[in-house]
Amino acid sequence: VNDQHTVDTRSRLVAAARGLFWSQGYHATGIAQILAEADTGSGSLYHFFRSKEALLLAVLDQYLELLDPVIVEPAFARTDDPLERIDALLDVYRDGLLTSGFVGGCPIGNLALEASDLGPEVRERLGRNFRRWCERVEICLAAALPSRSETTRATLATFVLTVMEGAVMQARATRDIAPFDASVEHLRHYLAHLATEAQPA
Amino acid sequence: VNDQHTVDTRSRLVAAARGLFWSQGYHATGIAQILAEADTGSGSLYHFFRSKEALLLAVLDQYLELLDPVIVEPAFARTDDPLERIDALLDVYRDGLLTSGFVGGCPIGNLALEASDLGPEVRERLGRNFRRWCERVEICLAAALPSRSETTRATLATFVLTVMEGAVMQARATRDIAPFDASVEHLRHYLAHLATEAQPA
């Protein structure tokens, strides 16, 4: 029973921090608010985490675990076509913007811009989340653009992430989906061009 | 003398807020820190600005004023070629990342991700800064891609901003210029493709 209670308290703390960091940002979230949301005391917090930054590390680790089951797999289940899978992945973020009233966006991107003054461990986790995302896109690119080099496909996956993050940022800032759609449309055009160019004549 | 003093105090407040919001973020910056940096008291602050958010509005207005003289004109002075001018504009942000140790990036983008919970006036200013930036890119695109429609050039300018912001974000998060360079390289390739495609055969 005690072990279960321990797991529950830690999970509640991570879940509360994840929700609050997502909706209002890391710096804007106070420890007291996390404790209230998790319905626990500061003793519990410091039992599991040495600092607010350590809690952020746990949140980022959880995002990494959730990427496949929550984001990638549902998106990829919608189609077998590799370029359409990339579209479906980007659509997850589009839907997130629309259903959250432009508050949501990409939680990793949000934390990335806030966290440049945080420690190397945070940056390492951010980088790990970005890389995992890109690896999933690379699977699609390997199928869609088999004649391109691995290096090209790797930089192209980074480019897809760049477009997603920049598009989400503009949509959030202006509460308008138009810049997101415009950007994704050009990305789609570019990928289609690369796919055509790669075909034997 | 008094008028000059008034101007100076207001300017010092805006400059201090601009620097602190840029280096550590909006939410992480306290009023007391702004006052210390501006070497003035809270009476002065509330004489000029009704709130921290009002000060943010003044900072965003100043960024809009500074865009041409500080960013666009020096970049465009480096070359007459329109696509090279876009490269030069993106290079300003690349240099900013490298010389600041990846702390800097795009101040508007940083504020955009933090400011989604702020009021419509802030978002309007963010949008105005983004639009002005895109208008400058559209001038280059009109010269480089004269046969494309105005609508296409407008969405393409948005795409260029998207790539800049997403690329800056990843570089800042990981303190590595590689994702920035990879993304800009693909953007360059796409723009070159559009320019070629637009040529009469």
Boltz contact constraints between the chains, C-beta under 6 A:
constraints:
  - contact:
      token1: [A, 24]
      token2: [B, 117]
      max_distance: 6.0
  - contact:
      token1: [A, 25]
      token2: [B, 27]
      max_distance: 6.0
  - contact:
      token1: [A, 25]
      token2: [B, 114]
      max_distance: 6.0
  - contact:
      token1: [A, 27]
      token2: [B, 25]
      max_distance: 6.0
  - contact:
      token1: [A, 27]
      token2: [B, 27]
      max_distance: 6.0
  - contact:
      token1: [A, 27]
      token2: [B, 28]
      max_distance: 6.0
  - contact:
      token1: [A, 28]
      token2: [B, 27]
      max_distance: 6.0
  - contact:
      token1: [A, 103]
      token2: [B, 116]
      max_distance: 6.0
  - contact:
      token1: [A, 109]
      token2: [B, 169]
      max_distance: 6.0
  - contact:
      token1: [A, 110]
      token2: [B, 113]
      max_distance: 6.0
  - contact:
      token1: [A, 112]
      token2: [B, 169]
      max_distance: 6.0
  - contact:
      token1: [A, 112]
      token2: [B, 173]
      max_distance: 6.0
  - contact:
      token1: [A, 113]
      token2: [B, 110]
      max_distance: 6.0
  - contact:
      token1: [A, 113]
      token2: [B, 113]
      max_distance: 6.0
  - contact:
      token1: [A, 113]
      token2: [B, 169]
      max_distance: 6.0
  - contact:
      token1: [A, 114]
      token2: [B, 25]
      max_distance: 6.0
  - contact:
      token1: [A, 116]
      token2: [B, 103]
      max_distance: 6.0
  - contact:
      token1: [A, 116]
      token2: [B, 172]
      max_distance: 6.0
  - contact:
      token1: [A, 117]
      token2: [B, 24]
      max_distance: 6.0
  - contact:
      token1: [A, 126]
      token2: [B, 173]
      max_distance: 6.0
  - contact:
      token1: [A, 127]
      token2: [B, 174]
      max_distance: 6.0
  - contact:
      token1: [A, 155]
      token2: [B, 182]
      max_distance: 6.0
  - contact:
      token1: [A, 158]
      token2: [B, 179]
      max_distance: 6.0
  - contact:
      token1: [A, 158]
      token2: [B, 182]
      max_distance: 6.0
  - contact:
      token1: [A, 159]
      token2: [B, 183]
      max_distance: 6.0
  - contact:
      token1: [A, 159]
      token2: [B, 186]
      max_distance: 6.0
  - contact:
      token1: [A, 162]
      token2: [B, 163]
      max_distance: 6.0
  - contact:
      token1: [A, 162]
      token2: [B, 166]
      max_distance: 6.0
  - contact:
      token1: [A, 162]
      token2: [B, 167]
      max_distance: 6.0
  - contact:
      token1: [A, 162]
      token2: [B, 183]
      max_distance: 6.0
  - contact:
      token1: [A, 163]
      token2: [B, 162]
      max_distance: 6.0
  - contact:
      token1: [A, 163]
      token2: [B, 166]
      max_distance: 6.0
  - contact:
      token1: [A, 165]
      token2: [B, 166]
      max_distance: 6.0
  - contact:
      token1: [A, 165]
      token2: [B, 169]
      max_distance: 6.0
  - contact:
      token1: [A, 166]
      token2: [B, 162]
      max_distance: 6.0
  - contact:
      token1: [A, 166]
      token2: [B, 163]
      max_distance: 6.0
  - contact:
      token1: [A, 166]
      token2: [B, 165]
      max_distance: 6.0
  - contact:
      token1: [A, 166]
      token2: [B, 166]
      max_distance: 6.0
  - contact:
      token1: [A, 167]
      token2: [B, 162]
      max_distance: 6.0
  - contact:
      token1: [A, 169]
      token2: [B, 109]
      max_distance: 6.0
  - contact:
      token1: [A, 169]
      token2: [B, 112]
      max_distance: 6.0
  - contact:
      token1: [A, 169]
      token2: [B, 113]
      max_distance: 6.0
  - contact:
      token1: [A, 169]
      token2: [B, 165]
      max_distance: 6.0
  - contact:
      token1: [A, 172]
      token2: [B, 116]
      max_distance: 6.0
  - contact:
      token1: [A, 173]
      token2: [B, 112]
      max_distance: 6.0
  - contact:
      token1: [A, 173]
      token2: [B, 126]
      max_distance: 6.0
  - contact:
      token1: [A, 174]
      token2: [B, 127]
      max_distance: 6.0
  - contact:
      token1: [A, 179]
      token2: [B, 158]
      max_distance: 6.0
  - contact:
      token1: [A, 182]
      token2: [B, 155]
      max_distance: 6.0
  - contact:
      token1: [A, 182]
      token2: [B, 158]
      max_distance: 6.0
  - contact:
      token1: [A, 183]
      token2: [B, 159]
      max_distance: 6.0
  - contact:
      token1: [A, 183]
      token2: [B, 162]
      max_distance: 6.0
  - contact:
      token1: [A, 186]
      token2: [B, 159]
      max_distance: 6.0
  - contact:
      token1: [A, 190]
      token2: [B, 190]
      max_distance: 6.0
  - contact:
      token1: [A, 193]
      token2: [B, 193]
      max_distance: 6.0
